[in-house]
Amino acid sequence: MPERWDIDEGGIGVLPERKIKLEKPPLYKVLLHNDDFTTMEFVVFVLSYVFKRDEQESIAIMLKVHNEGVGIAGTYPYEIATEKCNKAINLARAREYPLLCTVEEE
């Protein structure tokens, strides 16, 4: 069915206002995985530098990764999550650490 045009006082056709419902994008978790070679200090650095965590948060997440094998660095829309994951991996590779970072749907 064609849209109905209203005519305003000046004789110009105007479309009626539509309400558009926007949905939040799905979120993805960025996970850091424990290994035997990446130092705790470097993991804290990555959490601070890439994921913008303060020092206390960074230490708490690093200890969770160390003790439980995996920890959530952050939760973001897909593009941001993959960008941060790749940045963390690239920083680790540049320093010859095998840090594993993955993205998983929340």
C-alpha positions as CSV (number, residue, x, y, z in Angstrom):
1,M,0.0,0.0,0.0
2,P,1.5,3.4,-1.0
3,E,2.4,5.8,1.8
4,R,0.0,8.6,2.4
5,W,1.4,12.1,1.9
6,D,0.0,14.9,4.0
7,I,0.0,18.4,2.5
8,D,1.2,21.1,4.8
9,E,0.1,24.8,4.8
10,G,2.6,25.7,2.1
11,G,1.3,23.1,-0.3
12,I,4.3,20.8,0.1
13,G,3.9,17.1,0.5
14,V,5.2,15.7,3.9
15,L,5.5,12.1,5.0
16,P,4.1,11.4,8.4
17,E,6.7,10.7,11.1
18,R,7.5,7.1,11.7
19,K,8.6,5.5,14.9
20,I,11.6,3.3,14.4
21,K,12.4,0.9,17.1
22,L,16.1,0.4,17.5
23,E,17.5,-2.8,19.1
24,K,20.7,-3.0,21.1
25,P,23.4,-5.0,19.2
26,P,24.3,-8.4,20.6
27,L,27.2,-8.4,23.0
28,Y,30.3,-10.6,22.9
29,K,32.7,-11.5,25.7
30,V,36.4,-11.1,25.2
31,L,38.1,-13.9,27.1
32,L,41.7,-14.2,28.2
33,H,43.1,-17.7,28.7
34,N,45.8,-18.9,31.0
35,D,49.1,-20.2,29.8
36,D,52.5,-21.1,31.4
37,F,54.5,-18.4,29.7
38,T,52.7,-15.0,29.6
39,T,53.6,-13.1,32.8
40,M,51.1,-11.8,35.2
41,E,52.5,-8.3,34.8
42,F,51.9,-8.4,31.1
43,V,48.3,-9.6,31.5
44,V,47.7,-6.7,33.9
45,F,49.3,-4.4,31.3
46,V,47.0,-5.7,28.5
47,L,43.9,-5.3,30.7
48,S,44.9,-1.7,31.5
49,Y,46.1,-0.6,28.1
50,V,43.6,-2.4,25.7
51,F,40.6,-2.9,27.9
52,K,40.9,0.3,30.0
53,R,40.6,-1.4,33.3
54,D,42.0,0.2,36.4
55,E,44.8,-1.4,38.3
56,Q,42.6,-3.2,40.9
57,E,40.2,-4.6,38.2
58,S,43.2,-5.7,36.1
59,I,44.8,-7.6,39.0
60,A,41.4,-9.2,39.9
61,I,40.8,-10.4,36.3
62,M,44.5,-11.6,36.0
63,L,44.1,-13.6,39.1
64,K,40.9,-15.2,37.8
65,V,42.6,-16.1,34.6
66,H,45.6,-17.5,36.6
67,N,43.5,-19.5,39.0
68,E,40.5,-20.6,36.9
69,G,42.1,-20.7,33.5
70,V,40.0,-18.0,31.8
71,G,38.7,-14.6,32.6
72,I,36.4,-12.0,31.0
73,A,38.4,-8.9,29.9
74,G,35.2,-7.1,28.8
75,T,31.9,-7.3,27.0
76,Y,31.3,-5.3,23.7
77,P,29.5,-5.3,20.4
78,Y,31.1,-7.8,18.0
79,E,33.3,-5.3,16.0
80,I,34.8,-3.8,19.2
81,A,35.3,-7.1,20.8
82,T,37.2,-8.5,17.9
83,E,39.3,-5.3,17.6
84,K,40.3,-5.5,21.2
85,C,41.0,-9.2,21.0
86,N,43.3,-8.7,18.0
87,K,45.1,-5.8,19.7
88,A,45.8,-7.9,22.8
89,I,47.1,-10.8,20.7
90,N,49.3,-8.5,18.6
91,L,50.8,-6.9,21.7
92,A,51.5,-10.4,23.1
93,R,53.1,-11.6,19.9
94,A,55.2,-8.5,19.6
95,R,56.7,-9.5,23.1
96,E,56.8,-13.2,22.2
97,Y,54.0,-14.2,24.6
98,P,51.5,-16.9,23.6
99,L,48.6,-15.1,25.2
100,L,45.3,-16.6,23.9
101,C,42.4,-14.2,23.6
102,T,39.0,-15.3,22.2
103,V,35.6,-13.7,21.5
104,E,32.4,-15.5,22.5
105,E,28.8,-14.5,22.3
106,E,27.3,-13.5,25.6
